[in-house]
Amino acid sequence: MRSRIASHSVGLRDSVRPWPLPASIAVLMPTWVRRRSSMRILLHDNQICERGTTTSMLDYARVLRGNGHDVELAFWDASPANQPKVIERVRAEFPLHGHPEPDRIPASFSGFDSAYFIKAGFFDGLVLPETHNVIHAVFSDYEPHGCRYVYISQWLADHVRSQTHGRSGRKSKALDCGLRARQNGCVDALEFGHLNLIVDIAPPELGMREELGIPDEAFVITRFGGYDSFDVAWVQQKVAALLEDHPDWYFVGLNTKPFTRHSRAIFLPMTPDPVEKASVAAMGDVFLTARGEGEAFGVAIAEALQLGIPALAWEGGAYRNQVSMLKGLNGTFRTPRQLERRLKELSHGTEPSVVEALQQRGDEFRPTRVAPQLEALLQPCL
C-alpha cells in the first residue's frame, strides 16, 4: 500500500479570501530571540508575484510583525512580473507601497529603522538612505552594499566565495570591491554569509484527486513553481514517455508551461491561494523539478519536503543548491535512465521513516529556525 500524505483540495477559485496564518507563525516563541525594542521595517521585492522571493518575504513580514515590529512592504509597481491577484492579497494583509522607477526609492519612503531588499545582488540603486539596509542576494553577483549583505543559501554563499578567491582572475578586483564596501559601512562585505529563505507551506485540504478525476491508487507526479522554469527538454520528454508506458501514472503541473497534450498530464493555472497550492502539492507521490539554470535556493523543493513528499531534482545547472538541499535523501538525477529508475521505485510507495526524514529536512526552513538570524540582521549597526 502506498504511503501518501493525505490529499487536499479546494477549487482553483479567483475569489479572494484571507490567507491563513500558519501555526508556526501564529504562535510566536519567546525563546526565538532576546526581545529588543520594536522597529519600523520596510521589506522590498522587485515584484509581487507567486515566486519564492515574494512568498518568503511575506513569511519574513509575518514573523517580524508577530514579534512586535511595525512592518510595511514595497515593490516596483511597473514590473512585468507583477501578479495582480497576489498584489491584492498582499495589500489586504500589509501596507504595500509601489514605486514607479526600478532603480530608485522615493523620498517619501522615510522614517524606517531598517530596510530589507531581496534582489539579484549587484548594486541597482535600491537602498533606503539614512537607514540600516539589509541586502539579500539571490544570484552569484558580488557587489556588497547596504549595511548587511548576505546570500539566500549556504551553497550560494560558498560558491561566490570560491569564485572570488579562486583562480579566475577575479580575486583582486572582487576583494577590492569588498574592501571598499566595508569601508562604506557594509560590515559583513567580506564574510559571504547567508540567510535562508523562510518556507512554511500552508496546511492542505482534502479532495484534490477527486476534484481532478484522478484515482486514489494512481501514481501522481506533481510540479509547481515558476511558470517557465520546468524547462529541461529531455525531462519533459521522459515524463511524456512514461505516461504512455504506465496507464496509472499522472502528471499534474501547477503554474507549469504545458509541454505535452497527453490526457493524463493536467496543467493548472497559477493560484495566489497558499492553501490551494498546498492542496495540489500534497496529493502527489513525488515532486519533480528540472530547472535549466538550477536552484540558488529552491522554495518549491523545501515545500514538498515539509509535506513529506519525495523530491526529485535534476542536479545540473549553474546553481546547485538543489543538490545541497537534497543531500542524503536520494533526491537528484543526472540522466533519463536515473530519472526513470527513481520514479519507478517511488511508484511502489514511500516508507514512513523516509517521510519523516523528508519532513525534518524541510523543517530546517520553518520560521522558528530562520527568524532569529533574520531579526539579528535587521538590528541597526551601532
C-alpha positions as CSV (number, residue, x, y, z in Angstrom):
1,M,0.0,0.0,0.0
2,R,1.4,3.4,-1.0
3,S,2.2,5.7,1.9
4,R,0.8,9.0,0.9
5,I,0.3,12.4,2.6
6,A,-3.5,13.0,2.7
7,S,-4.6,14.8,-0.4
8,H,-6.2,18.2,-0.1
9,S,-8.3,20.5,-2.2
10,V,-10.5,23.4,-2.8
11,G,-11.4,24.6,-6.2
12,L,-8.9,26.8,-8.1
13,R,-11.1,29.9,-7.5
14,D,-10.3,33.5,-8.3
15,S,-12.2,34.9,-5.3
16,V,-10.2,36.5,-2.5
17,R,-10.1,35.1,1.0
18,P,-7.7,35.9,3.9
19,W,-4.5,33.9,3.9
20,P,-4.3,31.6,6.8
21,L,-1.6,32.2,9.3
22,P,0.5,29.0,9.8
23,A,0.6,27.8,13.3
24,S,4.4,28.2,13.4
25,I,4.0,31.9,12.8
26,A,0.7,32.5,14.7
27,V,2.2,31.2,18.0
28,L,5.5,33.1,18.5
29,M,8.0,31.7,20.8
30,P,9.8,34.0,23.3
31,T,12.9,31.8,23.1
32,W,13.4,32.7,19.4
33,V,15.5,35.8,20.2
34,R,16.1,38.2,23.1
35,R,13.4,40.8,22.7
36,R,14.7,44.3,21.7
37,S,12.9,47.5,21.1
38,S,10.3,47.5,18.3
39,M,11.4,48.6,14.9
40,R,9.6,50.1,11.9
41,I,10.8,47.9,9.0
42,L,10.4,48.1,5.2
43,L,10.6,44.8,3.2
44,H,11.2,45.2,-0.6
45,D,10.9,42.8,-3.5
46,N,11.3,43.9,-7.1
47,Q,8.0,42.4,-8.0
48,I,5.0,40.9,-6.2
49,C,4.2,37.5,-7.7
50,E,3.8,33.8,-7.0
51,R,7.6,33.1,-6.9
52,G,9.6,32.2,-3.8
53,T,11.1,35.6,-3.3
54,T,7.7,37.1,-2.6
55,T,6.3,34.2,-0.6
56,S,9.4,34.1,1.6
57,M,9.3,37.9,2.1
58,L,5.7,37.6,3.3
59,D,6.7,35.0,5.8
60,Y,9.5,37.3,7.0
61,A,6.9,40.0,7.3
62,R,4.6,37.8,9.4
63,V,7.4,36.7,11.7
64,L,8.5,40.3,12.3
65,R,5.0,41.6,12.9
66,G,4.3,38.8,15.3
67,N,7.4,39.7,17.2
68,G,6.2,43.2,17.8
69,H,7.6,45.2,14.8
70,D,5.8,47.6,12.5
71,V,6.2,46.1,9.0
72,E,5.4,47.5,5.6
73,L,6.2,46.2,2.1
74,A,7.3,47.8,-1.1
75,F,7.8,46.9,-4.8
76,W,8.4,48.2,-8.3
77,D,4.8,48.7,-9.4
78,A,5.7,48.7,-13.1
79,S,7.4,45.3,-13.1
80,P,6.1,43.0,-15.9
81,A,6.4,40.1,-13.4
82,N,3.8,41.5,-11.0
83,Q,0.7,39.4,-10.4
84,P,-2.4,41.5,-9.7
85,K,-4.1,38.7,-7.7
86,V,-1.1,38.3,-5.5
87,I,-0.8,42.1,-5.0
88,E,-4.4,42.2,-4.0
89,R,-3.9,39.6,-1.3
90,V,-0.7,41.1,0.0
91,R,-2.3,44.5,0.2
92,A,-5.1,43.0,2.3
93,E,-2.6,41.8,4.9
94,F,0.2,44.5,4.9
95,P,0.7,48.2,4.0
96,L,2.1,47.9,0.4
97,H,3.8,50.7,-1.4
98,G,4.6,50.8,-5.1
99,H,7.3,53.0,-6.7
100,P,7.4,53.8,-10.4
101,E,11.2,53.7,-11.1
102,P,13.1,50.4,-10.9
103,D,16.3,51.8,-9.5
104,R,15.2,54.5,-7.1
105,I,13.3,54.5,-3.8
106,P,11.1,57.7,-3.5
107,A,12.0,60.2,-0.8
108,S,8.5,59.6,0.7
109,F,9.7,56.2,1.9
110,S,11.1,57.5,5.1
111,G,11.0,57.0,8.9
112,F,12.1,53.4,8.8
113,D,14.6,51.9,11.3
114,S,15.6,49.1,8.9
115,A,15.0,48.1,5.3
116,Y,15.3,44.7,3.6
117,F,15.9,44.2,-0.1
118,I,15.8,40.9,-1.9
119,K,17.5,41.3,-5.2
120,A,20.0,39.9,-7.7
121,G,23.0,41.1,-5.7
122,F,24.6,43.8,-7.9
123,F,24.2,47.4,-6.9
124,D,21.0,48.5,-8.6
125,G,20.4,51.8,-6.7
126,L,17.8,50.3,-4.4
127,V,18.7,51.3,-0.9
128,L,16.9,53.5,1.6
129,P,19.1,56.5,2.6
130,E,19.9,57.1,6.2
131,T,18.6,53.7,7.1
132,H,20.0,50.3,8.1
133,N,19.8,48.3,4.8
134,V,20.0,44.5,4.5
135,I,20.7,43.2,1.0
136,H,19.6,39.6,0.3
137,A,21.3,38.4,-2.9
138,V,19.7,35.6,-5.0
139,F,22.3,35.2,-7.7
140,S,26.1,34.9,-7.8
141,D,26.8,38.7,-8.1
142,Y,29.3,40.0,-5.7
143,E,28.8,43.8,-5.2
144,P,28.4,44.2,-1.5
145,H,26.4,47.3,-0.5
146,G,24.0,48.4,2.2
147,C,24.9,47.7,5.9
148,R,24.5,43.9,5.7
149,Y,25.0,41.7,2.6
150,V,24.0,38.0,2.6
151,Y,23.1,35.3,0.2
152,I,19.9,33.2,0.1
153,S,21.7,29.8,0.7
154,Q,24.8,28.4,2.2
155,W,25.6,26.8,-1.2
156,L,25.4,30.2,-3.0
157,A,27.5,32.0,-0.4
158,D,30.2,29.3,-0.6
159,H,30.0,29.3,-4.4
160,V,30.6,33.1,-4.6
161,R,33.3,32.9,-2.0
162,S,35.1,30.3,-4.1
163,Q,34.7,32.4,-7.3
164,T,36.1,35.4,-5.5
165,H,39.1,33.7,-4.0
166,G,39.7,31.2,-6.9
167,R,42.0,31.3,-9.9
168,S,39.6,33.0,-12.2
169,G,41.5,36.3,-12.1
170,R,38.6,38.0,-10.2
171,K,40.4,37.8,-6.9
172,S,42.0,41.2,-6.6
173,K,39.1,43.1,-8.3
174,A,36.4,41.3,-6.2
175,L,38.3,41.7,-2.9
176,D,38.9,45.4,-3.7
177,C,35.1,45.7,-4.1
178,G,34.5,44.0,-0.8
179,L,37.1,46.2,1.0
180,R,35.5,49.4,-0.4
181,A,32.1,48.2,0.6
182,R,33.3,47.5,4.2
183,Q,34.8,51.0,4.3
184,N,31.5,52.4,3.2
185,G,29.6,50.7,6.1
186,C,28.8,47.1,4.8
187,V,30.0,45.3,7.9
188,D,30.0,41.8,6.5
189,A,31.1,42.5,3.0
190,L,34.0,40.0,3.2
191,E,32.1,37.3,5.2
192,F,30.0,35.7,2.5
193,G,27.2,35.0,4.9
194,H,23.7,33.6,4.2
195,L,20.1,33.8,5.4
196,N,17.9,31.0,4.3
197,L,14.5,31.9,2.8
198,I,11.6,31.1,5.1
199,V,9.5,28.2,3.8
200,D,6.2,27.5,5.7
201,I,3.8,25.7,3.4
202,A,0.1,26.1,4.4
203,P,-1.9,23.2,5.8
204,P,-3.6,21.4,2.8
205,E,-7.2,20.5,2.5
206,L,-8.7,17.1,1.3
207,G,-10.2,16.1,-2.0
208,M,-7.9,17.4,-4.8
209,R,-7.6,14.0,-6.5
210,E,-11.3,13.5,-6.6
211,E,-11.8,17.0,-8.0
212,L,-9.4,16.4,-10.8
213,G,-10.7,12.9,-11.6
214,I,-7.5,11.1,-10.5
215,P,-8.0,7.6,-9.0
216,D,-6.7,7.3,-5.4
217,E,-4.5,4.3,-6.4
218,A,-2.8,6.3,-9.3
219,F,0.9,7.4,-9.1
220,V,1.0,11.2,-9.3
221,I,4.0,13.3,-10.3
222,T,3.5,16.9,-9.3
223,R,5.4,20.0,-10.3
224,F,4.9,23.6,-9.1
225,G,7.0,26.8,-9.2
226,G,7.7,29.4,-11.8
227,Y,5.7,29.1,-15.0
228,D,8.6,28.6,-17.4
229,S,11.2,27.1,-15.1
230,F,10.4,23.5,-15.7
231,D,12.5,23.8,-18.9
232,V,14.9,20.8,-19.3
233,A,13.6,19.4,-22.6
234,W,14.7,15.8,-22.1
235,V,13.0,15.6,-18.7
236,Q,9.7,16.8,-20.3
237,Q,10.1,14.2,-23.0
238,K,10.8,11.4,-20.4
239,V,7.7,12.3,-18.4
240,A,5.5,12.2,-21.5
241,A,7.0,8.8,-22.5
242,L,6.5,7.4,-19.0
243,L,2.8,8.5,-19.1
244,E,2.4,6.4,-22.3
245,D,4.1,3.4,-20.7
246,H,2.2,3.4,-17.4
247,P,-1.6,3.8,-17.6
248,D,-1.9,4.5,-13.9
249,W,0.6,7.4,-13.8
250,Y,-0.4,11.1,-13.9
251,F,1.4,14.4,-14.1
252,V,0.0,17.5,-12.5
253,G,1.7,20.8,-13.2
254,L,0.6,23.8,-11.2
255,N,1.7,27.1,-12.9
256,T,3.7,25.0,-15.3
257,K,4.0,25.7,-19.0
258,P,2.4,22.8,-20.9
259,F,4.8,20.6,-22.7
260,T,2.6,17.6,-23.7
261,R,-1.0,17.1,-24.7
262,H,-1.2,13.7,-23.0
263,S,-4.6,13.1,-21.4
264,R,-3.1,12.2,-18.0
265,A,-1.0,15.4,-18.0
266,I,-3.0,18.1,-16.2
267,F,-1.8,21.7,-16.2
268,L,-3.4,24.0,-13.7
269,P,-3.2,27.8,-13.7
270,M,-1.3,29.8,-11.0
271,T,-3.3,30.3,-7.8
272,P,-2.5,33.0,-5.3
273,D,-4.2,31.0,-2.5
274,P,-1.5,29.2,-0.4
275,V,-4.0,26.5,0.7
276,E,-4.9,25.6,-2.9
277,K,-1.2,25.4,-3.8
278,A,-0.5,23.2,-0.8
279,S,-3.5,21.0,-1.7
280,V,-2.2,20.4,-5.2
281,A,1.3,19.6,-3.8
282,A,0.0,17.3,-1.1
283,M,-1.9,15.0,-3.5
284,G,1.3,13.9,-5.2
285,D,3.5,10.9,-4.6
286,V,6.6,12.7,-5.9
287,F,7.6,16.3,-6.6
288,L,9.7,16.7,-9.8
289,T,11.8,19.7,-10.8
290,A,14.1,20.3,-13.7
291,R,15.2,23.9,-14.0
292,G,17.8,24.6,-16.6
293,E,19.8,27.2,-14.5
294,G,19.4,25.1,-11.4
295,E,18.4,26.4,-8.0
296,A,20.0,29.1,-5.9
297,F,17.6,28.1,-3.2
298,G,14.6,26.0,-4.2
299,V,11.5,27.1,-2.3
300,A,9.2,24.5,-4.0
301,I,11.6,21.7,-3.1
302,A,11.5,22.7,0.5
303,E,7.7,23.0,0.4
304,A,7.4,19.4,-0.9
305,L,9.8,18.2,1.8
306,Q,7.7,19.8,4.5
307,L,4.7,17.8,3.3
308,G,6.8,14.6,3.5
309,I,6.7,14.2,-0.3
310,P,9.9,12.8,-2.0
311,A,11.5,15.4,-4.3
312,L,13.5,14.6,-7.4
313,A,15.6,17.4,-8.9
314,W,17.9,17.5,-11.9
315,E,21.3,18.2,-10.5
316,G,22.6,20.2,-13.3
317,G,22.6,24.0,-14.0
318,A,24.8,26.8,-12.9
319,Y,23.2,26.9,-9.5
320,R,23.3,23.7,-7.4
321,N,21.6,24.3,-4.1
322,Q,19.1,21.6,-5.0
323,V,21.9,19.1,-4.6
324,S,22.8,20.5,-1.2
325,M,19.1,20.6,0.0
326,L,18.5,17.0,-1.1
327,K,21.8,15.6,0.1
328,G,21.3,12.2,1.7
329,L,17.7,11.9,0.5
330,N,18.3,10.2,-2.8
331,G,16.6,13.1,-4.5
332,T,18.7,14.0,-7.5
333,F,19.2,12.6,-11.0
334,R,21.5,13.3,-13.9
335,T,20.3,11.1,-16.8
336,P,17.0,9.9,-18.3
337,R,17.8,6.4,-17.0
338,Q,18.3,7.6,-13.5
339,L,15.1,9.6,-13.5
340,E,13.0,6.6,-14.8
341,R,14.6,4.3,-12.2
342,R,13.8,6.6,-9.3
343,L,10.2,7.3,-10.4
344,K,9.6,3.5,-10.7
345,E,11.0,3.0,-7.3
346,L,8.8,5.7,-5.8
347,S,5.7,4.3,-7.6
348,H,5.8,1.4,-5.1
349,G,5.4,3.8,-2.1
350,T,7.4,5.7,0.5
351,E,8.3,4.3,3.9
352,P,7.1,6.3,6.9
353,S,10.7,6.6,8.1
354,V,11.6,8.3,4.8
355,V,8.6,10.6,5.0
356,E,9.9,11.6,8.5
357,A,13.4,12.3,7.2
358,L,12.0,14.4,4.3
359,Q,9.9,16.5,6.8
360,Q,12.8,17.0,9.1
361,R,14.9,18.4,6.2
362,G,12.1,20.7,5.1
363,D,11.5,21.9,8.7
364,E,15.0,23.4,8.7
365,F,13.5,26.4,6.8
366,R,10.5,27.0,9.1
367,P,10.1,30.4,10.8
368,T,11.3,29.1,14.1
369,R,14.6,28.2,12.6
370,V,15.2,31.3,10.4
371,A,13.6,34.1,12.4
372,P,16.4,34.7,15.0
373,Q,19.0,35.3,12.3
374,L,16.6,37.5,10.3
375,E,15.9,39.8,13.3
376,A,19.5,40.0,14.2
377,L,20.5,41.1,10.7
378,L,17.8,43.8,10.8
379,Q,19.1,45.3,14.0
380,P,20.8,48.6,13.1
381,C,24.5,48.5,13.5
382,L,25.9,50.6,16.3
